[in-house]
Amino acid sequence: MTSTLLLLVLGACSTGDAENAEVAATREAGRATNVVAAIEATQVVREFFSPTEEPPPHPTTVPSLANLRLTTSLRDQDAPGDTIYTFRRGGSPLYADAQVANVGPGQRVVAVWANSSGEVVERTAVGMENERELVWVPLRWDVPGSLPGGSYSVTIEVVGPGTNEEGTPTDEVATEIGSLVFRID
C-alpha cells in the first residue's frame, strides 16, 4: 500500500511539474525568438540601410534645360512674359529665361550671347544659392544700341562644382545644356 500511495504522490507531483515545465518552455521560446528577431532586424538594417553618410561635396546629378524662352518681361517666380523671336530695341532689356533642373549651391547658370559668326558679345550669369529641382533663371542682357542688327544666338551653361565626363568630382565643370537663335532689329 505504501508503494501505491507513493506512486500517487509522485504522479501528482509529475503532472504539476510537467505543466509548469510547459509554461516555462513557452516563455523561454518567446524570449529566444525575440533575441533572434532582434538579431535579424539588426542584420537587415546593416545590410540594406547603410549608415547615413555625409552628402558628396560635388553634385552627382547633371543639370538639364527644361525650357528656354526669350522675353522682355518676367512674371511670377521669374517665368517669362511673352515669348519673342525678334528683339526690337527700345529701352527694355532682353532676357534668356531658362527653366533649369538639378542645380545647386555654388553653381552658376550662364548665358553666352554671340553674333552670327560665333563671336561672343556678352556673358551674363546668375549664381544658385539653394538646391533647386526646377527653377526659372532669367539671364538679362542690356543690348547696346550700337550693336548691329542680325542673327544672334544664346547658349546656356551651368558652371560650378560637379562631375566631369569621366565621373570624377571637380570644383569647376561647365555643362552646356541648350541654345537658341534669334534676331535683333
C-alpha positions as a Markdown table, in Angstrom:
| # | Residue | x | y | z |
|---|---|---|---|---|
| 1 | Met | 0.0 | 0.0 | 0.0 |
| 2 | Thr | 2.8 | 2.3 | 0.7 |
| 3 | Ser | 4.0 | 1.8 | -2.8 |
| 4 | Thr | 0.6 | 2.7 | -4.2 |
| 5 | Leu | 0.5 | 5.8 | -2.1 |
| 6 | Leu | 4.0 | 6.7 | -3.2 |
| 7 | Leu | 3.1 | 6.3 | -6.8 |
| 8 | Leu | 0.0 | 8.5 | -6.5 |
| 9 | Val | 2.1 | 11.3 | -4.8 |
| 10 | Leu | 4.8 | 11.1 | -7.4 |
| 11 | Gly | 2.2 | 11.1 | -10.2 |
| 12 | Ala | 0.6 | 14.2 | -8.8 |
| 13 | Cys | 3.9 | 15.9 | -8.5 |
| 14 | Ser | 4.9 | 15.0 | -12.0 |
| 15 | Thr | 1.7 | 16.4 | -13.5 |
| 16 | Gly | 2.2 | 19.7 | -11.8 |
| 17 | Asp | 5.9 | 19.8 | -12.8 |
| 18 | Ala | 5.0 | 18.9 | -16.4 |
| 19 | Glu | 2.5 | 21.8 | -16.7 |
| 20 | Asn | 4.9 | 24.2 | -15.1 |
| 21 | Ala | 7.7 | 23.0 | -17.4 |
| 22 | Glu | 5.5 | 23.6 | -20.4 |
| 23 | Val | 4.7 | 27.1 | -19.4 |
| 24 | Ala | 8.4 | 27.8 | -18.7 |
| 25 | Ala | 9.4 | 26.3 | -22.1 |
| 26 | Thr | 6.9 | 28.5 | -23.9 |
| 27 | Arg | 8.2 | 31.6 | -22.0 |
| 28 | Glu | 11.8 | 30.7 | -22.9 |
| 29 | Ala | 10.9 | 30.1 | -26.5 |
| 30 | Gly | 9.3 | 33.5 | -26.7 |
| 31 | Arg | 12.5 | 35.1 | -25.3 |
| 32 | Ala | 14.7 | 33.1 | -27.7 |
| 33 | Thr | 12.5 | 34.2 | -30.6 |
| 34 | Asn | 12.7 | 37.8 | -29.6 |
| 35 | Val | 16.5 | 37.6 | -29.4 |
| 36 | Val | 16.6 | 36.0 | -32.9 |
| 37 | Ala | 14.2 | 38.6 | -34.2 |
| 38 | Ala | 16.3 | 41.4 | -32.8 |
| 39 | Ile | 19.5 | 40.0 | -34.4 |
| 40 | Glu | 17.7 | 39.5 | -37.7 |
| 41 | Ala | 16.4 | 43.1 | -37.6 |
| 42 | Thr | 19.9 | 44.4 | -36.9 |
| 43 | Gln | 21.4 | 42.4 | -39.7 |
| 44 | Val | 18.7 | 43.6 | -42.2 |
| 45 | Val | 19.4 | 47.3 | -41.2 |
| 46 | Arg | 23.1 | 46.8 | -41.6 |
| 47 | Glu | 22.8 | 45.0 | -44.9 |
| 48 | Phe | 20.2 | 47.2 | -46.7 |
| 49 | Phe | 20.3 | 50.5 | -44.9 |
| 50 | Ser | 23.8 | 51.7 | -44.6 |
| 51 | Pro | 24.5 | 54.5 | -42.0 |
| 52 | Thr | 23.6 | 58.0 | -43.1 |
| 53 | Glu | 26.6 | 59.3 | -44.9 |
| 54 | Glu | 27.6 | 62.9 | -45.5 |
| 55 | Pro | 26.4 | 64.2 | -48.9 |
| 56 | Pro | 29.1 | 64.2 | -51.5 |
| 57 | Pro | 30.9 | 67.5 | -51.8 |
| 58 | His | 30.1 | 67.8 | -55.6 |
| 59 | Pro | 26.7 | 67.4 | -57.2 |
| 60 | Thr | 26.1 | 63.9 | -58.7 |
| 61 | Thr | 23.2 | 64.8 | -61.0 |
| 62 | Val | 23.7 | 66.5 | -64.3 |
| 63 | Pro | 21.8 | 69.8 | -64.8 |
| 64 | Ser | 19.4 | 69.9 | -67.6 |
| 65 | Leu | 17.3 | 72.5 | -69.5 |
| 66 | Ala | 13.6 | 72.1 | -69.4 |
| 67 | Asn | 12.7 | 75.2 | -71.3 |
| 68 | Leu | 14.4 | 78.3 | -72.9 |
| 69 | Arg | 12.5 | 81.4 | -73.9 |
| 70 | Leu | 13.5 | 84.9 | -75.0 |
| 71 | Thr | 11.4 | 87.7 | -73.4 |
| 72 | Thr | 11.4 | 91.3 | -72.4 |
| 73 | Ser | 9.3 | 90.8 | -69.3 |
| 74 | Leu | 9.1 | 88.4 | -66.3 |
| 75 | Arg | 6.1 | 87.1 | -64.4 |
| 76 | Asp | 5.7 | 85.4 | -61.0 |
| 77 | Gln | 8.7 | 83.3 | -60.0 |
| 78 | Asp | 10.7 | 84.7 | -62.9 |
| 79 | Ala | 8.6 | 82.8 | -65.5 |
| 80 | Pro | 8.8 | 84.5 | -68.9 |
| 81 | Gly | 6.2 | 87.0 | -70.1 |
| 82 | Asp | 5.5 | 87.0 | -73.9 |
| 83 | Thr | 8.0 | 84.8 | -75.9 |
| 84 | Ile | 9.8 | 86.7 | -78.6 |
| 85 | Tyr | 11.8 | 85.6 | -81.6 |
| 86 | Thr | 13.0 | 89.0 | -82.7 |
| 87 | Phe | 14.3 | 91.6 | -80.3 |
| 88 | Arg | 13.4 | 95.2 | -81.2 |
| 89 | Arg | 15.4 | 97.8 | -79.4 |
| 90 | Gly | 13.5 | 100.3 | -77.4 |
| 91 | Gly | 14.5 | 100.5 | -73.7 |
| 92 | Ser | 13.6 | 97.1 | -72.4 |
| 93 | Pro | 16.2 | 94.5 | -71.5 |
| 94 | Leu | 16.4 | 91.1 | -73.2 |
| 95 | Tyr | 16.1 | 88.0 | -71.1 |
| 96 | Ala | 17.1 | 84.5 | -71.9 |
| 97 | Asp | 14.7 | 82.9 | -69.4 |
| 98 | Ala | 16.0 | 79.3 | -68.8 |
| 99 | Gln | 14.0 | 76.7 | -66.8 |
| 100 | Val | 16.8 | 74.6 | -65.4 |
| 101 | Ala | 16.6 | 71.4 | -63.4 |
| 102 | Asn | 19.1 | 69.9 | -60.9 |
| 103 | Val | 21.1 | 72.9 | -60.0 |
| 104 | Gly | 22.5 | 73.7 | -56.6 |
| 105 | Pro | 24.7 | 75.9 | -54.4 |
| 106 | Gly | 27.9 | 77.1 | -55.9 |
| 107 | Gln | 26.7 | 76.6 | -59.4 |
| 108 | Arg | 26.1 | 79.4 | -61.9 |
| 109 | Val | 23.7 | 79.5 | -64.8 |
| 110 | Val | 25.5 | 81.3 | -67.6 |
| 111 | Ala | 24.2 | 82.8 | -70.9 |
| 112 | Val | 26.8 | 83.2 | -73.6 |
| 113 | Trp | 25.4 | 85.7 | -76.2 |
| 114 | Ala | 27.1 | 85.5 | -79.7 |
| 115 | Asn | 26.7 | 87.0 | -83.1 |
| 116 | Ser | 26.2 | 85.0 | -86.3 |
| 117 | Ser | 29.9 | 84.5 | -86.8 |
| 118 | Gly | 30.2 | 82.9 | -83.3 |
| 119 | Glu | 32.0 | 85.9 | -81.6 |
| 120 | Val | 30.9 | 86.2 | -78.0 |
| 121 | Val | 29.4 | 89.7 | -77.5 |
| 122 | Glu | 28.2 | 89.3 | -73.9 |
| 123 | Arg | 28.1 | 86.8 | -70.9 |
| 124 | Thr | 25.6 | 87.0 | -68.1 |
| 125 | Ala | 25.3 | 84.7 | -65.1 |
| 126 | Val | 23.1 | 84.0 | -62.1 |
| 127 | Gly | 24.5 | 82.2 | -59.1 |
| 128 | Met | 22.5 | 79.5 | -57.3 |
| 129 | Glu | 22.2 | 79.7 | -53.6 |
| 130 | Asn | 19.9 | 76.7 | -52.9 |
| 131 | Glu | 19.4 | 73.2 | -54.2 |
| 132 | Arg | 16.7 | 73.5 | -56.9 |
| 133 | Glu | 14.9 | 70.7 | -58.7 |
| 134 | Leu | 13.4 | 73.0 | -61.3 |
| 135 | Val | 13.7 | 76.8 | -61.4 |
| 136 | Trp | 13.3 | 79.7 | -63.9 |
| 137 | Val | 16.6 | 81.6 | -64.2 |
| 138 | Pro | 16.3 | 85.0 | -66.0 |
| 139 | Leu | 19.6 | 85.9 | -67.7 |
| 140 | Arg | 19.4 | 89.6 | -68.5 |
| 141 | Trp | 21.2 | 91.4 | -71.4 |
| 142 | Asp | 21.0 | 95.1 | -71.8 |
| 143 | Val | 21.6 | 95.1 | -75.6 |
| 144 | Pro | 23.8 | 98.1 | -76.6 |
| 145 | Gly | 22.3 | 100.5 | -79.2 |
| 146 | Ser | 25.5 | 100.4 | -81.2 |
| 147 | Leu | 25.2 | 96.6 | -81.7 |
| 148 | Pro | 24.4 | 95.8 | -85.4 |
| 149 | Gly | 21.1 | 94.0 | -86.2 |
| 150 | Gly | 21.1 | 90.5 | -87.5 |
| 151 | Ser | 21.1 | 86.9 | -86.3 |
| 152 | Tyr | 22.4 | 86.1 | -82.8 |
| 153 | Ser | 22.5 | 83.1 | -80.5 |
| 154 | Val | 22.4 | 82.4 | -76.8 |
| 155 | Thr | 23.9 | 79.3 | -75.2 |
| 156 | Ile | 23.0 | 78.3 | -71.7 |
| 157 | Glu | 25.6 | 76.6 | -69.5 |
| 158 | Val | 25.8 | 75.5 | -65.9 |
| 159 | Val | 29.2 | 76.2 | -64.4 |
| 160 | Gly | 30.5 | 75.1 | -60.9 |
| 161 | Pro | 31.2 | 72.0 | -58.9 |
| 162 | Gly | 30.1 | 68.7 | -60.4 |
| 163 | Thr | 31.4 | 65.6 | -62.1 |
| 164 | Asn | 33.4 | 65.7 | -65.3 |
| 165 | Glu | 32.9 | 63.3 | -68.3 |
| 166 | Glu | 35.0 | 60.6 | -66.6 |
| 167 | Gly | 32.8 | 60.8 | -63.5 |
| 168 | Thr | 35.5 | 62.4 | -61.4 |
| 169 | Pro | 34.3 | 65.1 | -58.9 |
| 170 | Thr | 35.8 | 68.5 | -59.7 |
| 171 | Asp | 35.4 | 72.1 | -58.5 |
| 172 | Glu | 34.7 | 73.7 | -61.8 |
| 173 | Val | 32.9 | 72.0 | -64.7 |
| 174 | Ala | 30.9 | 73.6 | -67.5 |
| 175 | Thr | 27.9 | 71.8 | -68.8 |
| 176 | Glu | 26.2 | 73.2 | -71.9 |
| 177 | Ile | 22.5 | 72.5 | -71.7 |
| 178 | Gly | 20.9 | 74.3 | -74.6 |
| 179 | Ser | 20.8 | 77.2 | -77.0 |
| 180 | Leu | 18.6 | 79.1 | -79.5 |
| 181 | Val | 18.9 | 81.5 | -82.4 |
| 182 | Phe | 17.1 | 84.9 | -82.6 |
| 183 | Arg | 17.2 | 88.2 | -84.4 |
| 184 | Ile | 18.0 | 91.7 | -83.3 |
| 185 | Asp | 16.4 | 94.5 | -85.3 |
